[in-house]
Amino acid sequence: MNVEWPEGTELAGTEQAKFDEKGRLLFGKKKRDILSSDFVFRLGSKPYLEVLPKSVWDQMKEDARKQFTSGVGAKDHMRWFFANADVGQSFDAQGRVVVPARLRKAAGLNKDVYIIGCGLYAEIWDVETYEKYLDDPDSVDLKREKAMDRAEDKLGGRWQPPASS
């Protein structure tokens, strides 16, 4: 994926935050300014949510449409890509956003989270999961990452069904 990286749009730094009783999350001002008033939540390959500026999402979406138009895994990949995203997000006047309950649950997010800048996007991790990941990256649940890898392998013709016994 070739995403343009406009000057001054780096999402950087780590901040700790808490979901309130309505599922709202307060972002720091720097991240809010970069994400602007139209951004996307997307389930990550590990147990986290990605937060993407709309411009980055649009470029990723266009790349996906160009690359994955046919083939065994195209539908799997496109389903994964679009079904696990929520577009058109915006902050309220206090800088909070409601994170959809379905995505919070799928990402394993509890009340306390880290919002981590990763350049073109940010990640929202459950605090305990992220600290566990830092100690031992292989210890976190990798089912989603394996499912995404399998879809990409199908696209590239590298996937083989499991051998029957």
C-alpha positions as a Markdown table, in Angstrom:
| # | Residue | x | y | z |
|---|---|---|---|---|
| 1 | Met | 0.0 | 0.0 | 0.0 |
| 2 | Asn | 1.3 | 3.4 | -1.0 |
| 3 | Val | -0.2 | 6.0 | 1.2 |
| 4 | Glu | 0.8 | 9.6 | 0.9 |
| 5 | Trp | 2.0 | 11.1 | 4.1 |
| 6 | Pro | 1.3 | 14.8 | 4.2 |
| 7 | Glu | 3.7 | 17.0 | 6.2 |
| 8 | Gly | 2.7 | 17.5 | 9.8 |
| 9 | Thr | 0.2 | 14.6 | 10.0 |
| 10 | Glu | 2.2 | 12.1 | 12.1 |
| 11 | Leu | 0.1 | 10.6 | 14.9 |
| 12 | Ala | 2.8 | 10.1 | 17.6 |
| 13 | Gly | 3.1 | 9.5 | 21.3 |
| 14 | Thr | 1.2 | 7.3 | 23.8 |
| 15 | Glu | -1.6 | 8.6 | 26.0 |
| 16 | Gln | -3.6 | 6.7 | 28.6 |
| 17 | Ala | -7.4 | 7.1 | 28.5 |
| 18 | Lys | -10.6 | 5.7 | 30.0 |
| 19 | Phe | -13.9 | 4.8 | 28.4 |
| 20 | Asp | -16.8 | 6.5 | 30.2 |
| 21 | Glu | -20.1 | 4.8 | 30.9 |
| 22 | Lys | -21.4 | 5.7 | 27.4 |
| 23 | Gly | -18.4 | 4.2 | 25.6 |
| 24 | Arg | -16.9 | 7.5 | 24.9 |
| 25 | Leu | -13.1 | 8.0 | 24.7 |
| 26 | Leu | -11.3 | 11.4 | 25.1 |
| 27 | Phe | -8.4 | 11.9 | 22.7 |
| 28 | Gly | -5.6 | 14.4 | 23.3 |
| 29 | Lys | -5.7 | 17.6 | 21.3 |
| 30 | Lys | -2.8 | 16.8 | 19.0 |
| 31 | Lys | -4.3 | 13.5 | 17.8 |
| 32 | Arg | -7.8 | 15.2 | 17.5 |
| 33 | Asp | -6.3 | 17.9 | 15.3 |
| 34 | Ile | -4.7 | 15.3 | 12.9 |
| 35 | Leu | -7.7 | 13.0 | 12.8 |
| 36 | Ser | -10.0 | 16.0 | 12.2 |
| 37 | Ser | -13.8 | 15.6 | 12.0 |
| 38 | Asp | -14.1 | 12.6 | 9.8 |
| 39 | Phe | -12.1 | 9.4 | 10.7 |
| 40 | Val | -12.4 | 5.7 | 10.7 |
| 41 | Phe | -12.2 | 2.9 | 13.3 |
| 42 | Arg | -11.0 | -0.4 | 12.1 |
| 43 | Leu | -10.3 | -3.7 | 13.8 |
| 44 | Gly | -6.5 | -4.3 | 13.9 |
| 45 | Ser | -4.7 | -7.5 | 13.1 |
| 46 | Lys | -3.9 | -7.9 | 16.8 |
| 47 | Pro | -6.3 | -7.1 | 19.7 |
| 48 | Tyr | -6.5 | -3.4 | 19.1 |
| 49 | Leu | -8.5 | -0.8 | 17.1 |
| 50 | Glu | -6.9 | 1.3 | 14.4 |
| 51 | Val | -8.0 | 4.9 | 14.1 |
| 52 | Leu | -7.3 | 6.3 | 10.6 |
| 53 | Pro | -7.8 | 9.8 | 9.2 |
| 54 | Lys | -10.3 | 9.6 | 6.4 |
| 55 | Ser | -7.6 | 10.5 | 3.8 |
| 56 | Val | -5.6 | 7.4 | 4.8 |
| 57 | Trp | -8.7 | 5.2 | 4.8 |
| 58 | Asp | -9.6 | 6.5 | 1.3 |
| 59 | Gln | -6.2 | 5.6 | -0.1 |
| 60 | Met | -6.3 | 2.1 | 1.6 |
| 61 | Lys | -9.8 | 1.5 | 0.2 |
| 62 | Glu | -8.7 | 2.5 | -3.3 |
| 63 | Asp | -5.6 | 0.2 | -3.1 |
| 64 | Ala | -7.8 | -2.7 | -1.9 |
| 65 | Arg | -10.2 | -2.2 | -4.8 |
| 66 | Lys | -7.4 | -2.2 | -7.3 |
| 67 | Gln | -5.5 | -5.1 | -5.9 |
| 68 | Phe | -8.2 | -7.5 | -4.8 |
| 69 | Thr | -10.8 | -7.6 | -7.6 |
| 70 | Ser | -10.7 | -11.3 | -8.3 |
| 71 | Gly | -9.2 | -14.5 | -7.0 |
| 72 | Val | -10.0 | -17.1 | -4.4 |
| 73 | Gly | -9.4 | -14.8 | -1.5 |
| 74 | Ala | -10.7 | -11.5 | -2.9 |
| 75 | Lys | -14.1 | -11.8 | -1.2 |
| 76 | Asp | -12.5 | -12.9 | 2.1 |
| 77 | His | -10.2 | -10.0 | 2.1 |
| 78 | Met | -12.8 | -7.4 | 1.1 |
| 79 | Arg | -15.2 | -8.8 | 3.7 |
| 80 | Trp | -12.5 | -8.5 | 6.4 |
| 81 | Phe | -11.5 | -5.0 | 5.2 |
| 82 | Phe | -15.0 | -3.4 | 5.1 |
| 83 | Ala | -17.0 | -5.4 | 7.7 |
| 84 | Asn | -14.6 | -4.6 | 10.5 |
| 85 | Ala | -14.5 | -0.8 | 10.0 |
| 86 | Asp | -16.8 | 2.0 | 11.1 |
| 87 | Val | -16.5 | 5.2 | 9.0 |
| 88 | Gly | -17.7 | 8.7 | 9.5 |
| 89 | Gln | -16.5 | 9.1 | 13.1 |
| 90 | Ser | -16.2 | 12.5 | 14.7 |
| 91 | Phe | -15.4 | 14.1 | 18.1 |
| 92 | Asp | -17.9 | 15.9 | 20.2 |
| 93 | Ala | -17.3 | 19.4 | 21.6 |
| 94 | Gln | -15.3 | 18.0 | 24.5 |
| 95 | Gly | -13.0 | 15.9 | 22.2 |
| 96 | Arg | -14.7 | 12.6 | 22.9 |
| 97 | Val | -15.9 | 10.0 | 20.5 |
| 98 | Val | -18.2 | 7.0 | 21.0 |
| 99 | Val | -16.4 | 3.8 | 20.0 |
| 100 | Pro | -18.9 | 1.3 | 18.7 |
| 101 | Ala | -19.6 | -1.4 | 21.3 |
| 102 | Arg | -19.1 | -4.2 | 18.7 |
| 103 | Leu | -15.6 | -3.0 | 17.9 |
| 104 | Arg | -14.7 | -2.4 | 21.5 |
| 105 | Lys | -15.7 | -6.0 | 22.3 |
| 106 | Ala | -13.9 | -7.5 | 19.3 |
| 107 | Ala | -10.7 | -5.6 | 20.2 |
| 108 | Gly | -10.9 | -6.7 | 23.8 |
| 109 | Leu | -11.0 | -3.1 | 25.1 |
| 110 | Asn | -11.9 | -2.6 | 28.7 |
| 111 | Lys | -12.2 | 0.7 | 30.5 |
| 112 | Asp | -8.5 | 1.6 | 30.6 |
| 113 | Val | -6.7 | 2.0 | 27.3 |
| 114 | Tyr | -3.7 | 3.4 | 25.6 |
| 115 | Ile | -4.0 | 5.5 | 22.4 |
| 116 | Ile | -0.8 | 5.0 | 20.6 |
| 117 | Gly | 0.3 | 7.1 | 17.6 |
| 118 | Cys | 1.7 | 4.9 | 14.8 |
| 119 | Gly | 2.5 | 7.6 | 12.1 |
| 120 | Leu | -0.4 | 7.4 | 9.6 |
| 121 | Tyr | -2.8 | 6.0 | 12.1 |
| 122 | Ala | -3.3 | 5.4 | 15.9 |
| 123 | Glu | -4.0 | 2.2 | 17.8 |
| 124 | Ile | -6.3 | 1.8 | 20.8 |
| 125 | Trp | -5.1 | -1.1 | 23.1 |
| 126 | Asp | -6.5 | -2.4 | 26.4 |
| 127 | Val | -3.8 | -1.4 | 29.0 |
| 128 | Glu | -3.3 | -4.9 | 30.3 |
| 129 | Thr | -3.1 | -6.5 | 26.9 |
| 130 | Tyr | -0.6 | -3.9 | 25.6 |
| 131 | Glu | 1.6 | -4.3 | 28.7 |
| 132 | Lys | 1.5 | -8.1 | 28.2 |
| 133 | Tyr | 2.3 | -7.6 | 24.5 |
| 134 | Leu | 5.3 | -5.5 | 25.3 |
| 135 | Asp | 6.6 | -8.2 | 27.7 |
| 136 | Asp | 6.0 | -11.0 | 25.2 |
| 137 | Pro | 4.5 | -10.2 | 21.8 |
| 138 | Asp | 3.7 | -13.8 | 21.1 |
| 139 | Ser | 1.5 | -14.1 | 24.2 |
| 140 | Val | -1.4 | -12.0 | 22.8 |
| 141 | Asp | -4.2 | -13.6 | 20.9 |
| 142 | Leu | -3.2 | -13.8 | 17.2 |
| 143 | Lys | -6.3 | -15.4 | 15.8 |
| 144 | Arg | -7.3 | -12.3 | 13.9 |
| 145 | Glu | -3.8 | -11.9 | 12.5 |
| 146 | Lys | -3.8 | -15.5 | 11.3 |
| 147 | Ala | -7.2 | -15.0 | 9.7 |
| 148 | Met | -5.9 | -12.0 | 7.8 |
| 149 | Asp | -2.8 | -13.8 | 6.7 |
| 150 | Arg | -4.9 | -16.7 | 5.5 |
| 151 | Ala | -7.0 | -14.3 | 3.4 |
| 152 | Glu | -3.9 | -12.7 | 1.9 |
| 153 | Asp | -2.4 | -16.2 | 1.2 |
| 154 | Lys | -5.6 | -17.1 | -0.7 |
| 155 | Leu | -5.3 | -13.9 | -2.8 |
| 156 | Gly | -1.7 | -14.8 | -3.7 |
| 157 | Gly | -2.5 | -18.4 | -4.4 |
| 158 | Arg | -0.4 | -19.6 | -1.5 |
| 159 | Trp | -3.1 | -21.0 | 0.8 |
| 160 | Gln | -3.8 | -24.7 | 1.0 |
| 161 | Pro | -6.7 | -26.2 | 2.8 |
| 162 | Pro | -5.8 | -28.2 | 5.9 |
| 163 | Ala | -4.9 | -31.8 | 5.1 |
| 164 | Ser | -7.7 | -34.3 | 6.0 |
| 165 | Ser | -6.8 | -37.1 | 8.3 |
